[in-house]
């Protein structure tokens, strides 16, 4: 099951997510990873909440993955 990444309440540190990085916005290429930090302060964002992954990549969450 996947959850929308536009609401901050759906995202927690340690969650597995799919993000779109700045350079991939045109192609829509997604990067999977584990959330290390949540960078967006507002409760929601129309393009997705910005996060830092454990790998150091930064992007906006498109989906939150659940098993």
Secondary structure, DSSP 4 states (H G I P E B T S, - for coil): -EEESSBGGG--TT-EEEEE-GGGTTTT-EEEEEEEEE---SSB-TT--EEEETTS-EEEEEEEE--
